[in-house]
Every structure is written in structure tokens, then in C-alpha cells.
Amino acid sequence: MLENCKTAKERWGGVSEIIDRWLTERQELIVLYCELSSISREKENEEPYSRNIQKMCQVLVDYVSAGHFEVYEQLLNEANEFNDGGIELAERLFPKIQETTEIALDFNDEYDNSAHESNLIEVLPEKLSLLGEALEERFVLEDQLIECLHNSHRELVA
């Protein structure tokens, strides 16, 4: 039994660090999103938009990528190991998370370039609102995954 606990800690102990690092990146994304949303729209000076949009897009793509290629993978591995219903939850939530991924990547594709045309800046508030709604939904879904697939096993791993 002690050996099983040791094996679990070795196998899943690092997942908390991955999740913590990812949630820190989430916080950075939220701050950048809020900063971008609050920039006053002055037609004669689009430079703050360009800098802030590119910075936010980079963190957005990093965050989404880390979720799909690092965090979710670890959570699914843990769910498979403990086999306590987490896989079913993941199967329900991943399609919804994928929808938010597509919105985030569409935003990035449209805005992550060095020269933003005036028409893109004009619709930025609308696009930011759509992105904000998608991110809010994504964060709720991700929190459900973390709670079910990792936090419920925390004592077993510790």
C-alpha cells in the first residue's frame, strides 16, 4: 500500500505544478485582456492596440496550447489511472472546450499581426466581447476538469 502511494506521488505529484503554472498563465491572460479592453480608442494612435493585442494573442495561444497539449493530457492520464468517472466528464466537456479554442484561435488569426487595419480596430470591442465570453466559459469548464480529474485525487497522491 505504501508503495502504491509512493508510485502515485511520483506519477501525479508534478501535475499540480503544471496546473499551477498554467493557472498563473490564465491570470496573466485575464490581466492582458482587461488592459486591452480598457485602452481608449484614439484613431490617431493605434500603437497601444498593436502592442497589447500582440502580447495578449501570444499569451492566449500559449495558454490554449498548454491546456490541450500538456494539462488536459495529464488530467486524462490521471483519470485513466484512477478510473472513477473522470473520463466520462472529460468526454462531455472537451467538445465545449474545443468550441472556445476555435474562438480564441480565430481571434488570434485575425489580430496577431504587426499592422492592424482600421476596420479591425473598429470591431475590436465586439471581438473582445465574444472572446471574453468564450474564455469565461472555458475557465468554468477547465475548473470542472481540474476539480474532478485532479483535486479529487490529491489526497491519494500526497
Rosetta blueprint (number, residue, H / E / L):
1 M L
2 L H
3 E H
4 N H
5 C H
6 K H
7 T H
8 A H
9 K H
10 E H
11 R H
12 W H
13 G H
14 G H
15 V H
16 S H
17 E H
18 I H
19 I H
20 D H
21 R H
22 W H
23 L H
24 T H
25 E H
26 R H
27 Q H
28 E H
29 L H
30 I H
31 V H
32 L H
33 Y H
34 C H
35 E H
36 L H
37 S H
38 S H
39 I L
40 S L
41 R L
42 E L
43 K L
44 E L
45 N L
46 E L
47 E H
48 P H
49 Y H
50 S H
51 R H
52 N H
53 I H
54 Q H
55 K H
56 M H
57 C H
58 Q H
59 V H
60 L H
61 V H
62 D H
63 Y H
64 V H
65 S H
66 A H
67 G H
68 H H
69 F H
70 E H
71 V H
72 Y H
73 E H
74 Q H
75 L H
76 L H
77 N H
78 E H
79 A H
80 N H
81 E H
82 F H
83 N L
84 D L
85 G L
86 G H
87 I H
88 E H
89 L H
90 A H
91 E H
92 R H
93 L H
94 F H
95 P H
96 K H
97 I H
98 Q H
99 E H
100 T H
101 T H
102 E H
103 I H
104 A H
105 L H
106 D H
107 F H
108 N H
109 D H
110 E H
111 Y H
112 D L
113 N L
114 S L
115 A L
116 H L
117 E L
118 S H
119 N H
120 L H
121 I H
122 E H
123 V L
124 L H
125 P H
126 E H
127 K H
128 L H
129 S H
130 L H
131 L H
132 G H
133 E H
134 A H
135 L H
136 E H
137 E H
138 R H
139 F H
140 V H
141 L H
142 E H
143 D H
144 Q H
145 L H
146 I H
147 E H
148 C H
149 L H
150 H L
151 N H
152 S H
153 H H
154 R H
155 E H
156 L H
157 V H
158 A L
